[in-house]
Each structure stands twice: as C-alpha cells, then as structure tokens.
C-alpha cells in the first residue's frame, strides 16, 4: 500500500503525519456494531497519534479569522495538502461519531440493566464495601 505524508505548519505548529487509509466497510461496521462485539484495539499512544493531532489542527483552524484562515488554506492547497487534511478530518470525525455511538450504547444498556435490577437514577445501588 502506498504511503502518503502530510507536512504542514499552521499557527506555529509543525508536523509531518503519515496519512491513514479510509476504513473498509467491514471495519466501519465493526466499529459501529453491537457493544457486545466491540473491541477497542487502539493502544493509547497509537490512538492519540492517529486522531488528536487532527483535533488540534481543527482547533487551530477554527480559531483563525477569515483572513488568517485564507492564508493558511492557500498555503496548504499550494502544496497539495488541503484535500488530504480534509479527508483526515472526515476520518477523525467519523471515528468520534462511532465512539459516541459506543458510549451511548453503554449508557442505554447499563441504565436498562440497572432498572431491571430495581435501581434508578433516583435510587442508585448501595455502595458496597470491599472489606
């Protein structure tokens, strides 16, 4: 598989980033699938290197006024990097949407089971001592 690298400097941040490939349909389905079959395979470092840099770049971009943003985008576009950066933001956005779905599933399932056990948000389970 061909590797592409994104090199940029925005707002004092310089980086060289290996671009990810888009997930396959099967990988997307596994990410968004049932909580019982979900496996979070990312190590902390790999996950942060894969996604947080793009979140930081997005924050830098949205904090720029239109003139500053125009300059930054023009510079990236001249180097042929803007389309790749937008694709990375789309992949990052979709990943976070899938994580939000996972957390929503965990909340719903846990709440349902708590209710089946006779607990509610007004009457949480009693604290149990570990002694």
Order of alpha helices (4+ residues) and beta strands (2+ residues): beta-beta-alpha-alpha-alpha-alpha-alpha
